[in-house]
Amino acid sequence: MKSLVCHTNGCTVFDSNGEIIYRVENYGTKCNNEVHLMDLRGRVLVTIRRKVKQKQLSSGIALGYDVLTMIVEPHIDHCLIMAIVTVYGLINYKM
């Protein structure tokens, strides 16, 4: 991988030749509950959904969102790292 360029509500990953190898899109507003990791042709490789289970203290104070679900399509292995990067972005509300 050569570079990871974040733009709008997603990001694009380029290889060392400047070719696009992955795109991450959420097709919505910033901090959407679902993002897609796609290949060069726009085929969805991984869908990551925020599974909201907001916890509360006994006093009723709501805690932060911290539960995410990752769904990986069959026969995909090399994009796991990109999925982890995406999860990091979601956890930190950067996507």
Backbone hydrogen bonds, N-H to C=O, Kabsch-Sander energy under -0.5 kcal/mol:
donor,donor_aa,acceptor,acceptor_aa,energy
2,K,14,F,-2.6
3,S,14,F,-1.6
5,V,3,S,-0.5
5,V,12,T,-3.1
6,C,4,L,-0.6
7,H,10,G,-2.2
10,G,7,H,-2.9
11,C,24,V,-1.7
12,T,5,V,-2.6
13,V,22,Y,-2.6
14,F,3,S,-2.4
15,D,19,E,-2.5
18,G,15,D,-1.9
21,I,13,V,-3.1
22,Y,13,V,-1.4
23,R,38,M,-2.1
24,V,11,C,-3.1
25,E,36,H,-2.3
32,N,29,T,-0.8
32,N,95,M,-0.6
35,V,48,I,-2.4
36,H,25,E,-3.3
37,L,46,V,-3.0
38,M,23,R,-3.5
38,M,36,H,-0.6
39,D,43,R,-2.1
42,G,39,D,-1.7
45,L,37,L,-3.4
46,V,37,L,-1.6
47,T,71,I,-1.9
48,I,35,V,-2.6
49,R,47,T,-0.5
49,R,69,T,-2.2
50,R,33,N,-3.4
51,K,49,R,-0.6
51,K,67,V,-1.0
52,V,50,R,-1.0
53,K,51,K,-0.6
55,K,64,G,-0.6
57,L,61,I,-2.5
60,G,57,L,-2.4
63,L,55,K,-3.6
68,L,66,D,-0.6
69,T,49,R,-2.9
71,I,47,T,-2.4
72,V,70,M,-0.5
73,E,45,L,-1.5
76,I,73,E,-0.9
77,D,75,H,-0.5
80,L,77,D,-1.4
83,A,79,C,-2.1
84,I,80,L,-2.2
85,V,81,I,-2.2
86,T,82,M,-2.3
87,V,83,A,-2.6
88,Y,84,I,-2.4
89,G,85,V,-2.0
90,L,86,T,-2.4
91,I,87,V,-3.0
92,N,88,Y,-2.0
93,Y,90,L,-1.5
94,K,89,G,-3.3
95,M,89,G,-0.7
